[in-house]
Amino acid sequence: MEHLPRRHVAAALLGGALSLTTATAAHADDAGGHRRADDYTVYVAGDSTAATKTAAARPETGWGQTLPLFLGHRVTVSNHAVNGASSKSFVDRGWLAPVLEAIRPGDRLLISFGHNDSKSEDPARYTEPFGSYQQYLRQYVDGARRRGAHPVLVTSVERRRFTADGQAYSSHGDYPRAMRELAERERVPLVDLQAESLALWQRLGPEGTKEVFLWLAAGQEPNYPDGVRDNTHFAPHGAIEVARLVARMLQRQRILPARDVRRLGDAIPDSAVTWS
């Protein structure tokens, strides 16, 4: 397939339906540092595809890092996603506890795991899709609800995988289905990022998706002197567009009020991204 220029990538995206970092969409507090009554926080619990990256990893970018670009002044994004985390290790290593301590009534908790849950060779991270995976996800859901917050399950964003004839295919096995099943059973809102991203990769094709993922030539970026071909993690442009998918679904399903989602149709430059 012919390589798609950036403007064509953006058109296709718009046409489609470990550090702990707090990113702020706007100043949600008043002058005294107190949260106004109608302000709220969107917490992100997830893995490296969502995590905020440090300057040492630049230009790698997570979608939780860019989500504030699409949210309005009433919303703060608190991104707790951790590189390498699974639903199990995020709990077992104590990363969920501070989220549940901080979360308040009316806040949202986006829960997105699956990439590392399938690592059967690593018992510290591995979960069984219809067993321990769902059981761990229930801890996030129940913990948020006990505190008056709103849990949201987010299926894992797809990797860049294509067949020889250019068909994008899923790499996550039964984990997305297990999350969908849990969402239906527990009546939890679901952002089906796996399905939306897979459809997007199909539209962009094998060449167009190279602008979304972290594909760099040797010497192109000082942090990657030998270049890199990473089919899991995102370039700034890709993280922006995956966050656009998430924000669009949050608005479409009324998980967030329409007035709190912005810029869905805007072209957002890579320069809008910052690293910690």
C-alpha positions as CSV (number, residue, x, y, z in Angstrom):
1,M,0.0,0.0,0.0
2,E,1.2,3.5,-0.8
3,H,2.6,5.4,2.1
4,L,0.0,7.9,3.4
5,P,1.2,11.5,4.1
6,R,0.4,12.9,7.6
7,R,-2.6,14.8,6.3
8,H,-4.1,11.6,4.9
9,V,-3.5,9.9,8.2
10,A,-5.3,12.7,10.1
11,A,-8.2,12.5,7.6
12,A,-8.6,8.8,8.1
13,L,-8.5,9.2,11.9
14,L,-11.1,12.0,11.9
15,G,-13.3,9.9,9.6
16,G,-13.5,7.0,12.1
17,A,-16.5,6.8,14.3
18,L,6.9,3.9,34.8
19,S,5.9,7.2,35.8
20,L,3.0,8.4,37.9
21,T,2.0,11.7,36.4
22,T,-0.9,14.1,36.8
23,A,-1.8,16.0,33.6
24,T,-4.2,18.9,33.8
25,A,-6.6,19.7,31.0
26,A,-7.0,23.2,32.5
27,H,-6.8,24.8,35.9
28,A,-9.7,23.1,37.6
29,D,-9.1,24.5,41.0
30,D,-10.1,28.0,42.2
31,A,-7.6,30.5,43.5
32,G,-7.5,28.9,46.9
33,G,-6.6,25.5,45.5
34,H,-10.0,23.9,46.1
35,R,-11.9,22.0,43.5
36,R,-15.1,23.7,42.4
37,A,-18.3,21.8,42.8
38,D,-18.8,20.9,39.2
39,D,-15.1,19.9,38.5
40,Y,-14.0,16.3,38.4
41,T,-11.0,14.2,37.7
42,V,-10.5,11.4,35.1
43,Y,-8.1,8.8,36.5
44,V,-6.3,6.5,34.2
45,A,-5.1,3.0,35.4
46,G,-3.3,1.2,32.6
47,D,-0.1,0.0,31.0
48,S,2.7,1.5,28.8
49,T,0.4,2.3,25.9
50,A,-1.4,4.9,28.2
51,A,1.5,5.9,30.5
52,T,3.0,9.4,30.5
53,K,6.6,9.1,29.3
54,T,9.7,10.8,30.6
55,A,12.0,12.9,28.5
56,A,14.4,10.0,28.2
57,A,11.8,8.1,26.2
58,R,10.8,11.0,23.9
59,P,9.2,10.9,21.4
60,E,7.3,7.8,22.7
61,T,4.0,9.0,24.0
62,G,1.0,7.3,25.8
63,W,-2.6,8.1,25.1
64,G,-3.3,9.0,28.7
65,Q,-0.6,11.6,28.3
66,T,-2.5,13.3,25.5
67,L,-6.0,12.8,26.7
68,P,-6.1,16.3,28.4
69,L,-5.8,17.8,24.9
70,F,-9.4,16.8,24.3
71,L,-11.0,17.6,27.6
72,G,-12.4,20.9,28.9
73,H,-11.5,23.3,31.7
74,R,-13.6,21.4,34.3
75,V,-11.7,18.2,33.9
76,T,-8.3,17.1,35.3
77,V,-6.6,14.0,34.0
78,S,-4.6,12.0,36.6
79,N,-2.6,9.5,34.6
80,H,-1.5,6.6,36.8
81,A,-0.7,4.2,34.0
82,V,2.6,2.3,34.5
83,N,4.9,0.8,31.9
84,G,4.7,-3.0,31.9
85,A,1.7,-3.2,34.3
86,S,-1.0,-5.8,34.1
87,S,-4.3,-5.8,35.9
88,K,-2.7,-8.0,38.5
89,S,0.6,-6.3,39.0
90,F,-1.0,-2.9,39.2
91,V,-2.9,-4.1,42.2
92,D,-0.2,-6.3,43.7
93,R,2.5,-3.7,43.6
94,G,0.3,-1.1,45.3
95,W,-0.4,1.2,42.4
96,L,-4.2,1.0,42.7
97,A,-4.3,1.9,46.3
98,P,-3.3,5.6,45.9
99,V,-5.8,6.0,43.1
100,L,-8.7,4.8,45.3
101,E,-7.4,6.9,48.2
102,A,-7.5,10.1,46.0
103,I,-10.6,9.4,43.9
104,R,-13.8,11.4,44.8
105,P,-17.5,11.1,44.2
106,G,-18.2,12.0,40.6
107,D,-14.7,11.2,39.3
108,R,-14.2,8.7,36.5
109,L,-11.7,5.8,36.5
110,L,-10.6,4.5,33.1
111,I,-9.3,0.9,33.5
112,S,-7.3,-0.4,30.6
113,F,-5.3,-3.6,30.8
114,G,-4.6,-6.6,28.7
115,H,-1.3,-6.2,26.9
116,N,0.7,-7.7,29.7
117,D,-2.0,-9.9,31.3
118,S,-1.3,-12.5,28.5
119,K,2.4,-13.0,29.5
120,S,2.0,-16.6,30.8
121,E,5.8,-16.8,31.4
122,D,5.5,-14.1,34.1
123,P,3.4,-15.2,37.0
124,A,3.6,-11.7,38.6
125,R,1.6,-10.3,35.6
126,Y,-0.3,-13.2,34.0
127,T,-4.0,-13.5,34.4
128,E,-6.5,-15.9,32.8
129,P,-9.0,-14.0,30.7
130,F,-12.3,-15.4,32.1
131,G,-10.8,-16.0,35.6
132,S,-8.3,-13.9,37.4
133,Y,-8.3,-11.1,34.8
134,Q,-12.0,-10.4,35.4
135,Q,-11.5,-10.9,39.2
136,Y,-8.8,-8.2,39.3
137,L,-10.8,-5.9,37.1
138,R,-13.6,-6.2,39.6
139,Q,-11.3,-4.7,42.3
140,Y,-11.0,-1.5,40.2
141,V,-14.7,-1.4,39.5
142,D,-15.8,-2.1,43.1
143,G,-13.2,0.2,44.6
144,A,-14.3,3.2,42.4
145,R,-18.0,2.5,43.1
146,R,-17.5,2.3,46.9
147,R,-16.1,5.9,46.7
148,G,-18.9,7.2,44.6
149,A,-16.8,7.4,41.4
150,H,-17.7,6.0,38.0
151,P,-15.6,3.1,36.6
152,V,-15.1,2.8,32.9
153,L,-13.6,-0.3,31.3
154,V,-11.4,0.4,28.3
155,T,-10.3,-2.6,26.1
156,S,-6.7,-2.6,25.1
157,V,-5.6,-0.5,22.1
158,E,-4.5,-2.8,19.3
159,R,-0.9,-3.4,18.2
160,R,0.2,-2.9,14.6
161,R,-0.4,-6.3,13.1
162,F,-1.2,-7.1,9.5
163,T,-1.5,-10.2,7.4
164,A,0.5,-10.6,4.2
165,D,-2.4,-9.2,2.2
166,G,-2.7,-6.1,4.4
167,Q,-5.5,-7.0,6.8
168,A,-5.2,-5.7,10.4
169,Y,-5.8,-8.4,12.9
170,S,-6.3,-8.6,16.7
171,S,-3.3,-9.5,19.0
172,H,-5.1,-9.7,22.3
173,G,-6.8,-13.1,22.3
174,D,-9.7,-13.4,24.7
175,Y,-8.9,-10.4,26.9
176,P,-11.1,-7.9,25.0
177,R,-14.0,-10.3,25.0
178,A,-13.6,-11.0,28.7
179,M,-13.7,-7.3,29.4
180,R,-16.8,-6.8,27.3
181,E,-18.5,-9.7,29.1
182,L,-17.6,-8.2,32.5
183,A,-18.8,-4.8,31.5
184,E,-22.2,-6.2,30.5
185,R,-22.5,-8.3,33.6
186,E,-21.5,-5.6,36.0
187,R,-23.2,-2.8,34.0
188,V,-20.0,-0.8,33.6
189,P,-19.6,1.6,30.7
190,L,-17.3,0.2,28.1
191,V,-14.9,2.1,25.8
192,D,-14.1,-0.5,23.1
193,L,-10.7,0.9,22.1
194,Q,-9.6,-2.5,20.8
195,A,-12.3,-2.5,18.2
196,E,-12.1,1.2,17.3
197,S,-8.3,1.1,17.0
198,L,-8.3,-2.1,14.9
199,A,-10.8,-0.5,12.5
200,L,-8.5,2.6,12.3
201,W,-5.4,0.6,11.6
202,Q,-7.3,-1.2,8.8
203,R,-8.2,2.1,7.2
204,L,-4.7,3.4,7.5
205,G,-3.0,0.2,6.3
206,P,0.5,-1.2,6.9
207,E,2.2,2.0,5.6
208,G,0.0,4.6,7.1
209,T,0.2,3.1,10.6
210,K,3.9,3.7,10.6
211,E,3.2,7.3,11.3
212,V,1.1,6.3,14.3
213,F,3.5,3.9,16.0
214,L,7.0,4.5,17.1
215,W,8.9,3.9,13.9
216,L,12.1,5.9,13.7
217,A,15.1,5.8,11.4
218,A,18.6,5.6,12.7
219,G,19.8,9.1,13.8
220,Q,16.3,10.6,13.6
221,E,15.9,11.0,17.4
222,P,18.8,11.2,19.9
223,N,17.0,8.9,22.4
224,Y,17.0,6.2,19.6
225,P,20.3,6.5,17.8
226,D,19.9,3.2,16.1
227,G,16.3,3.8,15.2
228,V,13.3,1.7,16.3
229,R,10.4,-0.2,14.9
230,D,7.9,-0.5,17.7
231,N,4.5,-1.9,16.8
232,T,3.0,-1.5,20.3
233,H,3.9,2.0,21.5
234,F,3.0,5.4,19.9
235,A,4.7,8.4,18.4
236,P,3.2,11.7,19.5
237,H,0.8,11.8,16.5
238,G,-0.4,8.3,17.3
239,A,-1.0,9.0,21.0
240,I,-3.0,12.1,20.1
241,E,-5.2,10.2,17.7
242,V,-5.7,7.3,20.1
243,A,-6.7,9.8,22.8
244,R,-9.1,11.3,20.2
245,L,-10.7,7.9,19.8
246,V,-11.1,7.6,23.6
247,A,-12.5,11.1,24.0
248,R,-15.0,10.6,21.2
249,M,-16.3,7.4,22.8
250,L,-16.5,9.0,26.2
251,Q,-18.6,11.7,24.7
252,R,-20.7,9.4,22.5
253,Q,-21.7,7.2,25.4
254,R,-22.3,10.1,27.7
255,I,-19.7,9.0,30.1
256,L,-18.5,12.6,30.0
257,P,-20.8,15.5,29.3
258,A,-20.6,16.8,25.7
259,R,-19.5,20.2,27.0
260,D,-16.4,18.6,28.6
261,V,-15.0,17.1,25.4
262,R,-13.4,19.4,22.8
263,R,-11.3,19.6,19.7
264,L,-12.4,16.2,18.3
265,G,-12.3,17.7,14.8
266,D,-9.2,19.7,15.2
267,A,-5.8,18.9,13.8
268,I,-3.5,18.9,16.9
269,P,0.3,19.2,16.2
270,D,2.9,17.0,17.8
271,S,4.3,20.1,19.5
272,A,1.3,20.0,21.8
273,V,2.8,17.0,23.6
274,T,5.1,17.5,26.6
275,W,7.2,14.9,28.5
276,S,7.9,14.8,32.2
